[in-house]
Amino acid sequence: MLAQGFAIGISGWEFTTLESIFGPMDERQYGLGYGALFVSASFLFALTQGIAARGAVNGDVFVVSAIGLVVAVVAAFVFFPVLQILTSALRDNEGVYSLAVFLTKFSSHKIWGLGCLSVNVSCGAAWNSLFLAALVGAGTTFLGLAFALVATRSGWKYRRLLRALTVLPIITPPFVIGLAIILLFGLSGVITTFFADLLGVTPTRWVYGLPGILIAQMLAYTPIAFLVLIGVVEGISPSMEEAAQTLRADNWKTFTTVSLPLMRPGLANAFLLGFIESMADFGNPLVLGGNFDVLSTEIFFAIVGAQNDQGMAAVLAIVLLSFTLSAFFLQRKWLGRKTYTTVTGKGDSGVPAILPRRVRYPVFSITLGWTAMTLVIYFMILFGGFVEIWGLDHTLTFKHYITAFSISFTEEGILWTGSAWNSFWTTITIAMTAAPLTAMVGLLTAYLLVRQVFTGKQVFEFGTMLSFAIPGTVIGVSYIIAFNVPPFELTGTAVILVICFVFRNMPVGVRAGIAAMSQLDKSLDEASLTLGANSWYTLRKVVLPLLRPAIIAALVYSFVRAMTAISAVIFLVSAEHNMATAYIIGRVENNDYGLAIAYSTVLIFVMLTAVVTFQLVVGERKLGRRVERGQAESVIKQGEPA
Amino acid sequence: MSIKSNAATVAFENVSKIYGGSVVAVDEVSFKIEAGMLVTLLGPSGCGKTTTLRMIAGLDMATNGRIHIGDEDVTKLPATDRDVSMVFQSYALFPHMTVGENVAYGLNVSGMNKSEAGDRAEDGLKLVGLTGYGDRLPSEMSGGQQQRVAVARALVLEPQVLLFDEPLSNLDAKLRRQVREEIREIQTNLGLTVVYVTHDQEEALAVSDRIIVMKNAGIAQEGTPRELYEEPANLFVADFIGDANVVTAEIRSIDGDWANVLVGNAEARLPSRGMKPGKAQVAIRPESFQISDSNIPGSIEAEVVKATYLGSHIEYTLDSAVGELFVVEPDISNPVGIGSTISVRLRDHGIALVE
């Protein structure tokens, strides 16, 4: 493709003009095929050749082409669908544009109703979502801070083990916590029945609704806040605190007047992350929601329910999108300027201050309590898959595993007879296809952002990070709306799933790349350039080899995220290409908890293996570069599609 | 030794570099560097010297003006396509390649076959005294050795111009002296054109054929080390290179290219530099004073305020009619006590009228 682009590039100018004349014609065609993809790619690179020839970015053809490529794909698969949502919200069911319809739908009682404040009816989904997200944001930040303080400032012997918790949200499909909560607190849950028997009251469905979702999301997202805040707490230079102490401040004063204020931006960051995650969460509200409607599930029901109202879904998606985008904006605008991280290149040999006693004890008890609860939850997940029927018959059984994952050996070979195999292999294949693509697009973008200077770079950066703030449900709906009709007819194919994962997870790759690349001195690139290498050669021979750990990280995480995703996927799966998570949700809706839990356990172990392997490989780094190189290569090969 | 020189001239014609539409890093700078010369860009931080160097390298592109290397106009040419190599402040050795691979990198890029590139790299390492270190990783070498690898890597390409960006700033004081002498030696032996950036005036005086002193995005003065030290054109250069006493004096008469100047009661005959009779400023080097404790007519009368014994010389701070004077006296056998009144005469070098 690239070669073709360059071949045409010799007469690049004519093609560029041609494209501007004939380009719009594409819109009238039926679905674009590979030929069209090929042609438009050629046009794109011909265009970038032309721009480079005019002297943009020092006339560097590779860089201009790369920028063009990233802009084109982000425009096609992030901005185009979102735009489609905006327009479709303005249309009624017959496809006629109408502002009135939009306004009616927008001001619907279901979204903005405030009935719950006075009477005993449920509030609008928007208020529910906001309220829930704020609670989850505050809760996870508080718990995350407690964990971070214990992990970094307590001197507790086993504090390193706490870090293992940060792996959990990465490997856990989002709704699994919700399932475990049902097993514990549901109508026939262990704890519910225990207390019901003890107090002699009838078990209730109290956990369905706000309490259940809140607990599930706090459990799911506290590790994320923890991960963010570890960095923040460690980033505070001990010499700041030592300075305060030499100025006669005691531990408590130092903590309240120096340490905490320095953490403030980090705390706000953790809060906003928790807020966005909660808003975007689909799995837990779906499983535990009851009558408590939130935006993400309402979008789903607007499409799959009896109403099948795409316009309504679009309106809800816009409301949800505006909430998450505001939080995202706030995070970037406000926090971008105020980073108090005091880590410098200079050696800082100070010792962090010990926590004051009145902080230490509460923090310890909270952390231990919450850790215990997390362990119980994960034990339930493990245990739940081996039980006949939860709440009624607690006999241990392999029944669910056999149903899902049975294998028969016949003369023709192995027969994958279990009901879950189909979706399992689809998931693995799609995740493995998406992972290298995600890593490629992500790292290329990171390279352009960190290493190149060009006009419109800020807009470019914002655009590429935007998909982080778009909730999965919104992506799902927008992909259905955008790619169901020509020129892109992709719904129901595996391609749309792969594309969806690549652009959902792209920010992960970009972040990993940016973090790693910022550590590489720019003079390395410049040295290579002054030695006569072009930027493509430099990227291959200097930058990429030094980025190996980041590449592996991007591969593993995009693989894992593709396996655990549910919110966008549930709109895009088809009978032919079913994903594991969608299959599990289907089982849950049929109250087949045993199978769902068993399948989830298998997923968790598959991903745990992937993550642990990765950790081991990167951990080897200190032993010597030679050894690491060989291993890194073998891992990358495993990550590639068969 | 198979490494030779392709030394070429470097010429700037009214070159400017403007960042973000408003920040002027280099303003209408013109100069010409002769082939085979070592020229230093000297100045305080933020004066535009590094930007100038990066524009020679092609890492930054000139906003206006023209840049020539040899006979070629390279203004629009990116770094990759210029026949220039650079030694970075941080050395920028590729940490994942061995020393040999680092040195051969540029040769491989330009399409030389592996074994030939290996031989040339070995030659380069020999030139900087690191024969046999080719299989080491940069992280296994000391700072001074890394620095030499960086020099070898730049040298083996036989560039038209070799650039150094503050190459000694990461070395300790002793090593700095040694490495700068080695750089100078290689440059003279091979006859390379070298452009060297530093903010250390002593280093600049020690290594350069010519020095371009930069200030506020422009050139303050250009000349040989001796010219700059003994005849600084302006206050900035006088103050930046070495120590200078700047005092007010009177130009009594102009006699062709010469001016008769009266500093206090002391007379001096200095290049007039197109100045008119009247009040003027004079820069006097601390060692251009001659002091004696007897009262001599035609000298400046002063009182000793401070005297510091430094082994090789004595530093005096004097209070005189023309203001405070800082004097370096090499004669340590006849110290003058604090509070005593002395006569100060002017020697016939290291004094200049400045703007």
Boltz contact constraints between the chains, C-beta under 6 A:
constraints:
  - contact:
      token1: [A, 58]
      token2: [B, 61]
      max_distance: 6.0
  - contact:
      token1: [A, 58]
      token2: [B, 78]
      max_distance: 6.0
  - contact:
      token1: [A, 521]
      token2: [B, 90]
      max_distance: 6.0
  - contact:
      token1: [A, 523]
      token2: [B, 88]
      max_distance: 6.0
  - contact:
      token1: [A, 523]
      token2: [B, 90]
      max_distance: 6.0
  - contact:
      token1: [A, 523]
      token2: [B, 92]
      max_distance: 6.0
  - contact:
      token1: [A, 524]
      token2: [B, 92]
      max_distance: 6.0
  - contact:
      token1: [A, 526]
      token2: [B, 59]
      max_distance: 6.0
  - contact:
      token1: [A, 527]
      token2: [B, 88]
      max_distance: 6.0
  - contact:
      token1: [A, 527]
      token2: [B, 92]
      max_distance: 6.0
  - contact:
      token1: [A, 529]
      token2: [B, 79]
      max_distance: 6.0
  - contact:
      token1: [A, 529]
      token2: [B, 80]
      max_distance: 6.0
  - contact:
      token1: [A, 530]
      token2: [B, 57]
      max_distance: 6.0
  - contact:
      token1: [A, 530]
      token2: [B, 79]
      max_distance: 6.0
  - contact:
      token1: [A, 530]
      token2: [B, 85]
      max_distance: 6.0
  - contact:
      token1: [A, 530]
      token2: [B, 86]
      max_distance: 6.0
  - contact:
      token1: [A, 531]
      token2: [B, 105]
      max_distance: 6.0
  - contact:
      token1: [A, 531]
      token2: [B, 106]
      max_distance: 6.0
  - contact:
      token1: [A, 532]
      token2: [B, 80]
      max_distance: 6.0
  - contact:
      token1: [A, 532]
      token2: [B, 106]
      max_distance: 6.0
  - contact:
      token1: [A, 532]
      token2: [B, 109]
      max_distance: 6.0
  - contact:
      token1: [A, 532]
      token2: [B, 110]
      max_distance: 6.0
  - contact:
      token1: [A, 533]
      token2: [B, 109]
      max_distance: 6.0
  - contact:
      token1: [A, 534]
      token2: [B, 80]
      max_distance: 6.0
  - contact:
      token1: [A, 542]
      token2: [B, 94]
      max_distance: 6.0
  - contact:
      token1: [A, 545]
      token2: [B, 96]
      max_distance: 6.0
  - contact:
      token1: [A, 546]
      token2: [B, 96]
      max_distance: 6.0
